[in-house]
Amino acid sequence: SRATMPEMPTELDLIDQHLEHLRVQRRLAERTLTMYAEAFARLRQACATQQLTVTQVQAHHVRGWAARLHGQGLGPRSIAIVLSAWRGLYRWLAQQQHVRVNPVDGIRAPKAPKPLPKALTVDQAVALAEARPDPAPRAASPAALTRMETEAPWLQARDHAMVELMYGSGLRSAELLGLDVQPGPQALGWVDLQSGEAHVLGKGSKRRIVPVGTAAQQALKQWLAVRGSLTAPQDDALFLSRLGRRITAAQWRNRLQQLATEAGLAQKVHPHMLRHSFASHLLQSSGDLRAVQELLGHAHIGTTQVYTRLDHQHLAKVYDAAHPRAKRK
């Protein structure tokens, strides 16, 4: 009998195979996979409109579709994500010998204006560092009140140490949450209180050492004094939840917002604002862009330069007060 020839994969099969490759081999985050799946849905719709298969797409098609997305109100960043997903798909298709050229190569999304990072004022940052959340909301049940009152000392100590360390050393949220109590072969980072330094693993798996200020050191000592009283810590994480596990990014974000509310801050506060505030305030005081770049762990100076645009009003006041040519009659 004649051997059965394998069927050629359909267009949908190819896209599904690529998504599986991104999930298993590239291990992309679920959110990223969702965005890429949406981008491929746009690609299929665009192909269907012009009666094309995915492998028949050419560069002029992609340019027209990108322009149409922009005309429909899709923002530059969203278009960039779509093009990135398409570009990766066709790169993979070329590797699998389904296409000869990548039709998305060289096509870029419209330039988006870079928003300034949001930072707190010095007074707001200090108020946040000194805030103490109310452990017993008025609407809570008696049982919940009892539990919250029991948690309050360690909870306040932990949150205070996290704010002081993040604002005082300019850590990213992932760097802060990845800290362990002590160095070890599996530790992503740790704090050495004797030397007053934090060892962290930043973006691109790059390690760096940053100073830990006096206020943060004192807060960490207070936290470590009560950390052992928690329910059997489940790991070596420096900052733990009530259940003794490493605190998650979502938990930290919610706790920080509660602290900000207690501190009387009207705006929404997220963890990365503490890093922005660290960079902005240090740059205002020192003017040393290279030092701030090193402390933040930025690979390129241009990433750090955005902080020079944060507070022109503050710089103008300094100029008016200090420069001999600034005074006007």
Beta strands, then each sheet from edge to edge (+ up, - down):
strand 1: 179-180
strand 2: 189-192
strand 3: 197-201
strand 4: 207-211
sheet 1: 1+ 2+ 3- 4+
end
